[in-house]
């Protein structure tokens, strides 16, 4: 597989270097899947910065399926935050179109907000679905293109 990994970094903190990278992504160019992982206390600005980085990424293909892993995210976004995220998705669509999207959220609060996000973002994905485990999400995402995956 041809993977390209990127991270969005926070600026150094006043007390020294902040090594926490709340949003990271890896692009599987062969299968046209972006694996995005959010960890810890993720802010709206960090999510928006992720889309800006993706827009500037020369290795980003024109179309990608998405596996969004929020299983280690400790914050739950507000409704308004979800609307801002969909606005960022609108801006990035000149660079990349999203196909299927599998979202992993373990906590009940985050899982509920992801269900709301699916409604807000439905025009940017061919299909999306929320899951409780990465394994379930991967199986579902693979099932969205069985002929492509079997040929690869």
PyMOL commands that set and color helices and strands:
alter all, ss='L'
color gray80, all
select helices_A, chain A and resi 44-56+79-92+108-120+122-124+134-143+146-151
alter helices_A, ss='H'
color red, helices_A
select strands_A, chain A and resi 3-8+23-28+33-40+63-73+97-104+127-131
alter strands_A, ss='S'
color yellow, strands_A
deselect
rebuild
show_as cartoon
